[in-house]
Amino acid sequence: MDEIKVRLTQQASMFSERCGFSRYTTLPSDEQFLELLSLKDSPRSGEDFVEQWRARTEPRFFSSFNSRAETLADFRRLWPDAATEIIDSAKRISEGRFRLLGLPELNLGEIDWHVEPSSGKRTPLRHWSRLDYLDATVAGDKKITWELNRHQYFTTLGRAYWLTDDEQYARVFVAHINSWMDQNPPKLGINWASSLEIAFRSISWLWALEFFKHSPTIASSVVLTLVKCLYLNASHLETYLSTYFSPNTHLTGEALGLFYIGLMLPELRDAERWRNLGLHILTAQLGRHVKPDGVYFEQSSYYHRYTADFYTHLTILLRANGIALPEQLEPNLKLLLDHLMYITRPDGTTPFFGDDDGGRLVMLDNRPANDFRAVLSTGCALFDRSDYKFVAETLAEETLWLLGPPGVRTFENIEAQRPIKESIEFENGGYYVMRDGWSKSSNYLLFDCGPHGTDNCGHAHADALSIDVAARGRTMLADPGTFTYTASTELRDWFRSSAAHNTLTVDGESSSIPAGAFSWKTIADCARLQWIDGRRFNYVSGRHAGYERLAKPGVHTRSILFLKGDYWIIRDQIELTGVHQVDLWFHFAPGTYPVINSTGSVPWVTEKQGKAGLKLLSFGQGGGWKAERGWLSPCYGHKVPAPVCVFSAPFEGAFEIITFLIPQEPNESEHIVNPIDVSVGRGFEVSNKEHRDLLFIADGKVAKTSFGSSNFDYTWLRFHRAEPTPEEGVAVGGQLLEINGRRIVDSHQRNSYWLKRNGDSLKPVS
C-alpha cells in the first residue's frame, strides 16, 4: 500500500508539472524566494541573503575550507607537480575541452547540454517524464550526457582558482551556470529525468559555491539563482525519490543530495526536513545495502566504492557540525572500507566485478577509475586505521580536501601496519580472497561465489565462479569491466556474459541470461561449499545451478586449492546428459602477452615477455587451447583489446578440467606438469629443479600409488628431488592417508584437512 501511495503521488506530481499547475516548473521570483526562507534573521532582499551567506561561518563544510592558506600550503608540499596538472585541466575546460569517463578529450566548444557527444544525439526539450532515456536511438548513451551535466569539473575550476587567484576560472563557472540555466528550464529535458543526477549536480554546485564564495566575479544574482534552483532540486528529490524505482545507490545518492542541501542551506524553511529525511534514508538503508560482512548488496565493486563515498561524506559532515552520528553508521562504514582494503590487488588496483559506471561522487583527484585507495586514505585519517594506511600507501589529494590539514596530520602520524589477514572469506557477499602476502610481488586471487545480485540484479554480471588473478604482484587475469549501459545492446550483453569472465561456459551459454540493459531472464546464484584458511594453503569450493535451465540440465562446481608462494589448482566439474562443448575462459589484462605453447605433449599458456607471468595448464578429456581477441574496459565508455585464451573440449556425461595456475618470475626454474597414473581419480606431478610435487584427486575413493594411498579429495605432497619422504603435505576432505606404509590419517569421520610442514605434522581437523 505504501508503494501504491508513493507511485500515485509521483504520477500526480508529474501530471501537475506537465499541465503547468505545479509551482515547481519555474524559478521563484525574488519576492517568492524571500517567502521560502525561515523567519529567523530573514533578509530584506535577495542581495541581503547573499551577503549574509558570504559572511556566515556556520554550517561547517569540509575542513579544507576552514583555512585556505594552510590547505594550499599542504597541497603544494605534498603534491608539488599537481598544481600544473590541475591548472592545465582547468584551461582545457575553459576552452570547451572535456575528458568524460573513459572517452578521449572531447572538444565541445559552446556546450549544448542536451547533446550526447559520442553519438551526436540530442534529446528533445520536453517534460522529463516523457523521455525514454534508455532508448539509444533517442538519447545515445545517456550516461555520457549526464556525466557532463553533473558539473563535477567545477571542483577542477575551483582548485585552479584557489591555486592562482585567476578570476578567469570564476568567469567560466558563471558562464557555464548561466548557459545551463538558460538551456534547462525546470522540469524540461533529460537533465531533470534522473533524481540521482539532480542530487550529484546539487552536490557539485555546493562545492563550487564554497570554492568561489569570495570571488568578486560571482555576482549576487548568480548565487541567488543557484540557491533558487537548489530549492527546486531538493523539492524534486523529495517528491521523486527512487524508493520503489531503483532503491540502490540511486536512493542513497538522492538522500545524500537532500542532506547536503538541507545542511548547507539552513536559511530555507524546508532545510531541516530535507536534512533529516536524507539522514533517515541513509541510516535506514545501511542494513540493506551493507551485508554483515561489509559487501555492498548489488555485488558490484564500483557501486560499493560509491556507497563507501556516500557514507564517508555523511560521517565527515555530521562530525564537522556536531550532529550526533547514528549508532550503526561508523561500524558499517568500516565494514565497507575493510572489504575494499582486502580486495585491493598487489598493484593497488581493484577488480571491476559487476557493473562500473566510471563516475565519482566528487572529483578531487586524478586517479585511474580502478584505483580506490583514496577512500582508504581518508578512512585511515577518519578512523585512525594503520592497516588502511598500509594499503592506501600514500595520502590522497582527496583526503586533504575532505579532512583538511588536521586530516593530513592524523594520516602522517599513523604508522602503517599490514592488515591482520592475508586471505579472507566474505561469506554473505560470496567473495573469497586468496593471497600469500601484502608485498608488491605477492600472489592474489579473488573468487566470486555469491549471489547474482539483488531485486532485478540490474548491475550484476554473469560471472558465477569467476576469478581475478595477480601473479608475483602483476595483474594477469582480469574482469573486463562494463564499457556501456545503453549505447550498444550487443556490447552491453557481451561485457556481462559468462564468456567475458574467467569462468566456464557450456555450449556457449552464459550462466545467467540478460533481459534488457538492467534486468535478467534467468539468474545463477552461487553456493559456497567449503572454505579453509590455513597458514600454508587456502581451499574454497562452490557451485551454481545456472545450467539447470538447459534441456539437459547440469550443475557447475569449481574448487580451488592455493599453495601459498607456489601455485593454484582449479578443478571444474559438470555433468550433463548428451554431447556438449565446454569452454574455459581466461581473460588476460592488457599489457600481458600470453602465448600457447604446443611443442610438448602437454600444451600450456605462458607469458612471452621477460616479466613476472602466469603459466596455465589445463587437463581435460580431449581438450585444447585456442587464442581469441577480447576486450577490457578500464573505464566506462572506453575499451581496449585484451588477449583471451580458451581451453575447449567436447564431452558427454560427467566432465572435469584440472587447471594449474603457476606464477613465474623470468629467472625462476620452470615448473613442468604431467599427469600420472593412479588407481582411481586423477594424479599429477609438478616438478622443477628443487622439488617434485604430487597431486592426487580421489573424491572419497581410495587412490593407490607407489607412495601409498589416500581417499582425500585433494592430496598434495612435496618431495625434495632426491628424498623418498615428503617434506610437506596438504590433504583436504577425507578419512584415510597412508605414506610409505605409515598411516598418517585413519579416521571414522571425514576431516577438513591435514597439514605437514617442516617435519611437524598437525592433527587432522574435522
TAJO-V49456 format. One record per residue. N is the residue number from 1. RES is the residue in one small letter. OMEGA is omega in whole degrees, 0 to 359 (999 if undefined). Layout:
N&RES&OMEGA  N&RES&OMEGA
This chain:
1&m&178  2&d&179  3&e&179  4&i&180  5&k&181  6&v&183  7&r&179  8&l&178  9&t&179  10&q&179  11&q&178  12&a&178  13&s&177  14&m&180  15&f&180  16&s&179  17&e&182  18&r&182  19&c&179  20&g&180  21&f&187  22&s&177  23&r&182  24&y&181  25&t&175  26&t&175  27&l&177  28&p&171  29&s&179  30&d&180  31&e&178  32&q&180  33&f&180  34&l&178  35&e&179  36&l&183  37&l&175  38&s&186  39&l&183  40&k&179  41&d&184  42&s&180  43&p&182  44&r&181  45&s&177  46&g&179  47&e&176  48&d&179  49&f&183  50&v&178  51&e&177  52&q&180  53&w&180  54&r&187  55&a&188  56&r&176  57&t&176  58&e&1  59&p&181  60&r&171  61&f&182  62&f&192  63&s&180  64&s&182  65&f&178  66&n&180  67&s&182  68&r&183  69&a&182  70&e&178  71&t&181  72&l&178  73&a&177  74&d&180  75&f&183  76&r&178  77&r&187  78&l&183  79&w&186  80&p&182  81&d&187  82&a&182  83&a&179  84&t&181  85&e&180  86&i&181  87&i&177  88&d&179  89&s&179  90&a&177  91&k&178  92&r&177  93&i&179  94&s&180  95&e&179  96&g&180  97&r&187  98&f&168  99&r&183  100&l&179  101&l&180  102&g&183  103&l&174  104&p&185  105&e&180  106&l&177  107&n&187  108&l&180  109&g&175  110&e&194  111&i&165  112&d&189  113&w&181  114&h&182  115&v&172  116&e&194  117&p&183  118&s&180  119&s&184  120&g&180  121&k&176  122&r&180  123&t&182  124&p&180  125&l&176  126&r&183  127&h&188  128&w&183  129&s&181  130&r&182  131&l&176  132&d&187  133&y&176  134&l&179  135&d&183  136&a&178  137&t&178  138&v&191  139&a&188  140&g&174  141&d&185  142&k&180  143&k&181  144&i&175  145&t&183  146&w&181  147&e&177  148&l&185  149&n&172  150&r&178  151&h&181  152&q&175  153&y&176  154&f&179  155&t&174  156&t&176  157&l&181  158&g&179  159&r&177  160&a&178  161&y&179  162&w&184  163&l&188  164&t&189  165&d&181  166&d&182  167&e&177  168&q&185  169&y&174  170&a&179  171&r&177  172&v&177  173&f&181  174&v&181  175&a&181  176&h&177  177&i&180  178&n&178  179&s&182  180&w&180  181&m&180  182&d&186  183&q&185  184&n&177  185&p&182  186&p&173  187&k&181  188&l&173  189&g&186  190&i&184  191&n&170  192&w&189  193&a&181  194&s&178  195&s&179  196&l&179  197&e&177  198&i&179  199&a&180  200&f&180  201&r&179  202&s&179  203&i&178  204&s&180  205&w&181  206&l&174  207&w&181  208&a&179  209&l&178  210&e&179  211&f&186  212&f&188  213&k&185  214&h&178  215&s&177  216&p&180  217&t&185  218&i&181  219&a&178  220&s&182  221&s&179  222&v&179  223&v&182  224&l&179  225&t&179  226&l&181  227&v&176  228&k&180  229&c&176  230&l&174  231&y&178  232&l&179  233&n&181  234&a&178  235&s&178  236&h&180  237&l&181  238&e&181  239&t&189  240&y&173  241&l&184  242&s&184  243&t&181  244&y&179  245&f&181  246&s&188  247&p&178  248&n&177  249&t&172  250&h&183  251&l&182  252&t&176  253&g&177  254&e&178  255&a&178  256&l&176  257&g&177  258&l&180  259&f&179  260&y&184  261&i&181  262&g&180  263&l&190  264&m&176  265&l&183  266&p&179  267&e&180  268&l&187  269&r&178  270&d&189  271&a&183  272&e&179  273&r&179  274&w&180  275&r&182  276&n&178  277&l&178  278&g&180  279&l&179  280&h&181  281&i&181  282&l&179  283&t&183  284&a&183  285&q&182  286&l&183  287&g&179  288&r&185  289&h&182  290&v&180  291&k&183  292&p&179  293&d&177  294&g&181  295&v&176  296&y&195  297&f&178  298&e&177  299&q&180  300&s&181  301&s&182  302&y&178  303&y&170  304&h&179  305&r&175  306&y&184  307&t&176  308&a&178  309&d&180  310&f&186  311&y&173  312&t&178  313&h&180  314&l&181  315&t&182  316&i&182  317&l&177  318&l&179  319&r&185  320&a&184  321&n&175  322&g&179  323&i&182  324&a&179  325&l&173  326&p&188  327&e&186  328&q&187  329&l&185  330&e&177  331&p&180  332&n&177  333&l&177  334&k&177  335&l&177  336&l&181  337&l&177  338&d&180  339&h&178  340&l&179  341&m&187  342&y&180  343&i&178  344&t&179  345&r&177  346&p&180  347&d&176  348&g&179  349&t&181  350&t&177  351&p&176  352&f&173  353&f&188  354&g&182  355&d&165  356&d&182  357&d&172  358&g&185  359&g&179  360&r&175  361&l&176  362&v&180  363&m&183  364&l&172  365&d&187  366&n&181  367&r&174  368&p&185  369&a&184  370&n&175  371&d&184  372&f&190  373&r&177  374&a&181  375&v&175  376&l&175  377&s&178  378&t&178  379&g&177  380&c&181  381&a&183  382&l&186  383&f&178  384&d&185  385&r&181  386&s&180  387&d&175  388&y&180  389&k&180  390&f&182  391&v&177  392&a&179  393&e&183  394&t&176  395&l&178  396&a&176  397&e&179  398&e&180  399&t&177  400&l&183  401&w&181  402&l&187  403&l&176  404&g&179  405&p&176  406&p&177  407&g&177  408&v&180  409&r&180  410&t&180  411&f&185  412&e&182  413&n&179  414&i&176  415&e&183  416&a&176  417&q&183  418&r&179  419&p&184  420&i&184  421&k&170  422&e&176  423&s&185  424&i&175  425&e&167  426&f&192  427&e&182  428&n&179  429&g&178  430&g&177  431&y&183  432&y&181  433&v&175  434&m&176  435&r&181  436&d&176  437&g&180  438&w&178  439&s&178  440&k&181  441&s&181  442&s&173  443&n&188  444&y&173  445&l&173  446&l&182  447&f&182  448&d&184  449&c&184  450&g&179  451&p&178  452&h&181  453&g&178  454&t&182  455&d&179  456&n&176  457&c&187  458&g&183  459&h&180  460&a&171  461&h&178  462&a&188  463&d&182  464&a&177  465&l&180  466&s&182  467&i&173  468&d&192  469&v&168  470&a&181  471&a&183  472&r&177  473&g&185  474&r&179  475&t&184  476&m&179  477&l&190  478&a&170  479&d&187  480&p&182  481&g&189  482&t&180  483&f&183  484&t&173  485&y&189  486&t&186  487&a&182  488&s&178  489&t&182  490&e&181  491&l&176  492&r&183  493&d&180  494&w&185  495&f&178  496&r&179  497&s&176  498&s&181  499&a&178  500&a&181  501&h&184  502&n&182  503&t&187  504&l&173  505&t&177  506&v&179  507&d&178  508&g&183  509&e&173  510&s&177  511&s&175  512&s&185  513&i&181  514&p&176  515&a&185  516&g&189  517&a&186  518&f&177  519&s&187  520&w&176  521&k&176  522&t&185  523&i&177  524&a&173  525&d&179  526&c&174  527&a&175  528&r&179  529&l&183  530&q&175  531&w&176  532&i&178  533&d&180  534&g&179  535&r&185  536&r&186  537&f&168  538&n&176  539&y&176  540&v&175  541&s&180  542&g&181  543&r&170  544&h&184  545&a&182  546&g&181  547&y&173  548&e&179  549&r&182  550&l&179  551&a&175  552&k&194  553&p&177  554&g&181  555&v&177  556&h&176  557&t&178  558&r&174  559&s&183  560&i&173  561&l&181  562&f&175  563&l&191  564&k&182  565&g&183  566&d&186  567&y&176  568&w&172  569&i&183  570&i&179  571&r&177  572&d&181  573&q&174  574&i&180  575&e&179  576&l&173  577&t&181  578&g&182  579&v&183  580&h&171  581&q&176  582&v&176  583&d&178  584&l&191  585&w&176  586&f&182  587&h&182  588&f&180  589&a&173  590&p&183  591&g&171  592&t&186  593&y&181  594&p&175  595&v&178  596&i&180  597&n&182  598&s&182  599&t&181  600&g&180  601&s&179  602&v&179  603&p&179  604&w&176  605&v&180  606&t&178  607&e&184  608&k&181  609&q&180  610&g&180  611&k&172  612&a&184  613&g&184  614&l&177  615&k&181  616&l&173  617&l&179  618&s&182  619&f&175  620&g&183  621&q&174  622&g&183  623&g&178  624&g&182  625&w&169  626&k&181  627&a&177  628&e&173  629&r&177  630&g&180  631&w&168  632&l&180  633&s&180  634&p&177  635&c&181  636&y&178  637&g&182  638&h&177  639&k&179  640&v&177  641&p&178  642&a&182  643&p&178  644&v&173  645&c&185  646&v&172  647&f&186  648&s&179  649&a&170  650&p&178  651&f&176  652&e&180  653&g&180  654&a&183  655&f&174  656&e&176  657&i&174  658&i&182  659&t&174  660&f&173  661&l&188  662&i&175  663&p&182  664&q&168  665&e&181  666&p&184  667&n&179  668&e&174  669&s&187  670&e&175  671&h&176  672&i&181  673&v&178  674&n&174  675&p&176  676&i&183  677&d&170  678&v&184  679&s&174  680&v&177  681&g&183  682&r&178  683&g&181  684&f&172  685&e&177  686&v&186  687&s&168  688&n&185  689&k&186  690&e&190  691&h&171  692&r&181  693&d&175  694&l&179  695&l&178  696&f&180  697&i&191  698&a&179  699&d&175  700&g&175  701&k&182  702&v&177  703&a&181  704&k&179  705&t&181  706&s&182  707&f&183  708&g&182  709&s&181  710&s&171  711&n&176  712&f&176  713&d&177  714&y&169  715&t&181  716&w&181  717&l&178  718&r&178  719&f&165  720&h&190  721&r&188  722&a&187  723&e&178  724&p&182  725&t&182  726&p&176  727&e&177  728&e&176  729&g&175  730&v&176  731&a&185  732&v&170  733&g&178  734&g&183  735&q&189  736&l&174  737&l&180  738&e&180  739&i&178  740&n&177  741&g&181  742&r&178  743&r&178  744&i&177  745&v&175  746&d&190  747&s&176  748&h&180  749&q&182  750&r&182  751&n&179  752&s&179  753&y&173  754&w&183  755&l&174  756&k&180  757&r&177  758&n&176  759&g&180  760&d&179  761&s&177  762&l&180  763&k&176  764&p&178  765&v&182  766&s&999
